[in-house]
Amino acid sequence: MQNSSPEKLSIRRIVGWASFVVTIVLFAFVSSRAGMRWLGAATLAGAVVQLYRRRIAYGWEGQEPSGYITGIPAILFGLLLGALGLAMLGQPDIVLALFGWDNQ
């Protein structure tokens, strides 16, 4: 059984690639702080989507999901992802230092 139409899958793929390109451009040509803030916003958006759906698919990309993480583990993971996104958005210098990407 297929959950998503091909149009939705292509829109998700386009949004994913566009976000990836924006991330590279920000890190390479603007600043690492701008890139980290963009990653924070994207991570926060992903957390909101996961919390709304309350399930996380897993399996091979391009195939039907092998299964779903649901319930409390999915909610906890979504909250953890949201906290990481907020940290990346609000305190990019600390997160850059945490990941070792600060310019020493």
Backbone as CSV, one residue per row, in Angstrom:
resi,resn,N_x,N_y,N_z,CA_x,CA_y,CA_z,C_x,C_y,C_z
1,MET,0.843,-1.166,0.000,0.000,0.000,0.000,0.892,1.234,0.000
2,GLN,0.584,2.162,-0.868,1.385,3.366,-0.996,0.687,4.504,-0.266
3,ASN,1.433,5.206,0.620,0.857,6.275,1.432,0.884,7.623,0.736
4,SER,1.884,7.879,-0.092,2.047,9.191,-0.701,1.964,9.082,-2.205
5,SER,1.403,10.107,-2.808,1.344,10.137,-4.262,2.705,10.519,-4.816
6,PRO,2.987,10.191,-6.090,4.272,10.570,-6.675,4.508,12.077,-6.661
7,GLU,3.434,12.876,-6.740,3.596,14.325,-6.710,4.146,14.779,-5.360
8,LYS,3.631,14.207,-4.268,4.110,14.571,-2.943,5.560,14.154,-2.760
9,LEU,5.908,12.979,-3.273,7.276,12.532,-3.147,8.220,13.441,-3.922
10,SER,7.828,13.897,-5.098,8.710,14.761,-5.857,8.809,16.136,-5.206
11,ILE,7.743,16.632,-4.600,7.804,17.909,-3.894,8.727,17.792,-2.692
12,ARG,8.624,16.696,-1.940,9.528,16.486,-0.801,10.974,16.425,-1.261
13,ARG,11.208,15.750,-2.354,12.573,15.634,-2.869,13.100,16.999,-3.303
14,ILE,12.267,17.795,-3.970,12.682,19.127,-4.415,12.978,20.017,-3.209
15,VAL,12.113,19.985,-2.202,12.338,20.786,-0.996,13.621,20.340,-0.299
16,GLY,13.856,19.051,-0.241,15.076,18.534,0.379,16.327,18.984,-0.338
17,TRP,16.332,18.879,-1.654,17.500,19.314,-2.426,17.689,20.825,-2.352
18,ALA,16.595,21.589,-2.383,16.703,23.045,-2.276,17.282,23.439,-0.915
19,SER,16.834,22.779,0.136,17.366,23.053,1.470,18.847,22.707,1.544
20,PHE,19.244,21.612,0.928,20.649,21.207,0.904,21.496,22.261,0.186
21,VAL,21.011,22.747,-0.948,21.751,23.756,-1.715,21.856,25.058,-0.922
22,VAL,20.765,25.476,-0.279,20.801,26.696,0.535,21.808,26.542,1.671
23,THR,21.853,25.374,2.289,22.808,25.122,3.371,24.238,25.276,2.876
24,ILE,24.559,24.659,1.747,25.913,24.742,1.194,26.264,26.185,0.857
25,VAL,25.350,26.899,0.219,25.608,28.289,-0.167,25.839,29.152,1.075
26,LEU,25.024,28.987,2.104,25.187,29.791,3.312,26.513,29.505,4.009
27,PHE,26.859,28.230,4.165,28.119,27.897,4.821,29.317,28.367,3.986
28,ALA,29.247,28.213,2.668,30.399,28.519,1.821,30.557,30.008,1.530
29,PHE,29.461,30.712,1.312,29.576,32.076,0.809,29.106,33.161,1.774
30,VAL,28.348,32.810,2.810,27.875,33.842,3.737,28.665,33.728,5.034
31,SER,28.310,32.801,5.886,29.059,32.553,7.122,28.592,31.243,7.729
32,SER,29.425,30.707,8.595,29.042,29.459,9.252,27.868,29.694,10.213
33,ARG,27.788,30.887,10.804,26.658,31.200,11.684,25.343,31.199,10.905
34,ALA,25.358,31.783,9.699,24.136,31.800,8.877,23.756,30.381,8.467
35,GLY,24.751,29.576,8.106,24.481,28.184,7.745,23.916,27.394,8.908
36,MET,24.464,27.626,10.107,23.979,26.912,11.285,22.562,27.351,11.641
37,ARG,22.273,28.636,11.490,20.909,29.089,11.762,19.921,28.483,10.768
38,TRP,20.320,28.385,9.498,19.449,27.757,8.509,19.225,26.291,8.872
39,LEU,20.287,25.582,9.257,20.136,24.183,9.668,19.215,24.070,10.882
40,GLY,19.314,25.029,11.796,18.435,25.039,12.957,16.975,25.200,12.557
41,ALA,16.716,26.112,11.624,15.341,26.317,11.161,14.817,25.076,10.450
42,ALA,15.655,24.455,9.626,15.243,23.241,8.913,15.014,22.084,9.892
43,THR,15.871,21.962,10.886,15.715,20.912,11.892,14.451,21.134,12.714
44,LEU,14.195,22.380,13.073,12.982,22.702,13.818,11.730,22.408,12.989
45,ALA,11.764,22.718,11.714,10.627,22.410,10.838,10.416,20.896,10.743
46,GLY,11.506,20.150,10.625,11.388,18.695,10.603,10.828,18.132,11.890
47,ALA,11.213,18.720,13.014,10.688,18.274,14.309,9.199,18.545,14.416
48,VAL,8.758,19.698,13.928,7.333,20.028,13.968,6.539,19.031,13.125
49,VAL,7.060,18.689,11.951,6.384,17.718,11.084,6.315,16.358,11.779
50,GLN,7.415,15.933,12.391,7.418,14.642,13.067,6.471,14.623,14.267
51,LEU,6.432,15.717,15.010,5.508,15.772,16.141,4.058,15.790,15.675
52,TYR,3.795,16.419,14.555,2.435,16.445,14.019,2.009,15.052,13.558
53,ARG,2.903,14.359,12.846,2.577,13.018,12.337,2.608,11.954,13.421
54,ARG,3.440,12.146,14.414,3.624,11.212,15.519,4.073,9.825,15.066
55,ARG,4.810,9.807,13.975,5.422,8.553,13.544,6.611,8.874,12.661
56,ILE,7.630,8.021,12.759,8.868,8.208,12.018,9.102,6.938,11.211
57,ALA,9.142,7.093,9.901,9.363,5.937,9.023,10.849,5.578,9.012
58,TYR,11.125,4.283,8.867,12.507,3.845,8.701,12.559,2.762,7.633
59,GLY,13.717,2.615,7.037,13.921,1.633,5.979,14.823,2.204,4.901
60,TRP,14.867,1.529,3.766,15.697,1.957,2.646,15.012,3.085,1.886
61,GLU,15.795,4.103,1.521,15.227,5.195,0.736,14.863,4.679,-0.648
62,GLY,13.735,5.120,-1.145,13.251,4.675,-2.447,12.351,3.454,-2.362
63,GLN,12.270,2.848,-1.202,11.409,1.681,-0.976,10.306,2.062,0.010
64,GLU,9.315,1.221,0.094,8.294,1.412,1.115,8.965,1.322,2.485
65,PRO,8.478,2.075,3.486,9.077,1.988,4.816,9.007,0.573,5.369
66,SER,10.079,0.167,6.049,10.085,-1.139,6.707,9.155,-1.137,7.904
67,GLY,8.977,0.025,8.500,8.109,0.159,9.654,8.105,1.592,10.124
68,TYR,7.479,1.818,11.270,7.363,3.163,11.816,7.655,3.134,13.307
69,ILE,8.345,4.151,13.778,8.496,4.373,15.205,7.314,5.249,15.600
70,THR,6.522,4.805,16.551,5.313,5.542,16.939,5.271,5.706,18.450
71,GLY,4.278,6.436,18.904,4.036,6.576,20.333,5.041,7.478,21.025
72,ILE,5.316,7.139,22.273,6.189,7.961,23.110,7.603,8.075,22.538
73,PRO,8.229,7.006,22.007,9.563,7.181,21.431,9.591,8.195,20.278
74,ALA,8.561,8.204,19.452,8.508,9.164,18.349,8.348,10.584,18.870
75,ILE,7.538,10.766,19.894,7.340,12.091,20.480,8.630,12.573,21.148
76,LEU,9.294,11.689,21.881,10.543,12.072,22.537,11.616,12.443,21.514
77,PHE,11.704,11.670,20.438,12.678,11.983,19.402,12.344,13.321,18.739
78,GLY,11.068,13.586,18.485,10.665,14.862,17.902,10.991,16.035,18.810
79,LEU,10.776,15.874,20.117,11.117,16.931,21.072,12.621,17.151,21.146
80,LEU,13.387,16.068,21.121,14.846,16.174,21.138,15.349,16.874,19.873
81,LEU,14.774,16.514,18.750,15.143,17.155,17.489,14.771,18.633,17.508
82,GLY,13.626,18.967,18.073,13.209,20.361,18.200,14.144,21.155,19.101
83,ALA,14.589,20.555,20.201,15.533,21.231,21.092,16.858,21.487,20.386
84,LEU,17.313,20.517,19.602,18.544,20.715,18.828,18.358,21.841,17.816
85,GLY,17.221,21.874,17.146,16.939,22.934,16.189,16.911,24.300,16.838
86,LEU,16.291,24.400,18.012,16.263,25.667,18.736,17.660,26.104,19.153
87,ALA,18.476,25.156,19.595,19.853,25.481,19.973,20.645,25.976,18.760
88,MET,20.474,25.317,17.626,21.181,25.732,16.418,20.719,27.104,15.943
89,LEU,19.452,27.375,16.116,18.878,28.649,15.692,19.239,29.778,16.655
90,GLY,19.179,29.513,17.940,19.386,30.556,18.933,20.829,30.808,19.320
91,GLN,21.635,29.755,19.370,23.028,29.878,19.789,23.957,29.184,18.796
92,PRO,24.069,29.707,17.573,24.867,29.010,16.560,26.348,28.905,16.916
93,ASP,26.886,29.889,17.644,28.313,29.834,17.993,28.620,28.667,18.930
94,ILE,27.737,28.425,19.890,27.945,27.314,20.820,27.837,25.979,20.092
95,VAL,26.868,25.846,19.205,26.692,24.595,18.471,27.857,24.371,17.508
96,LEU,28.343,25.436,16.870,29.506,25.308,15.999,30.723,24.833,16.783
97,ALA,30.912,25.378,17.988,32.024,24.935,18.835,31.820,23.490,19.287
98,LEU,30.579,23.123,19.586,30.274,21.760,20.007,30.615,20.746,18.917
99,PHE,30.288,21.107,17.659,30.592,20.226,16.542,32.037,20.342,16.067
100,GLY,32.786,21.308,16.614,34.167,21.499,16.192,34.299,22.252,14.894
101,TRP,33.277,22.996,14.522,33.305,23.746,13.262,33.626,25.215,13.453
102,ASP,33.970,25.594,14.691,34.329,26.981,14.921,35.710,27.251,14.329
103,ASN,35.945,28.484,13.970,37.215,28.865,13.340,38.227,29.184,14.415
104,GLN,39.062,28.197,14.732,40.081,28.404,15.767,41.358,28.854,15.141
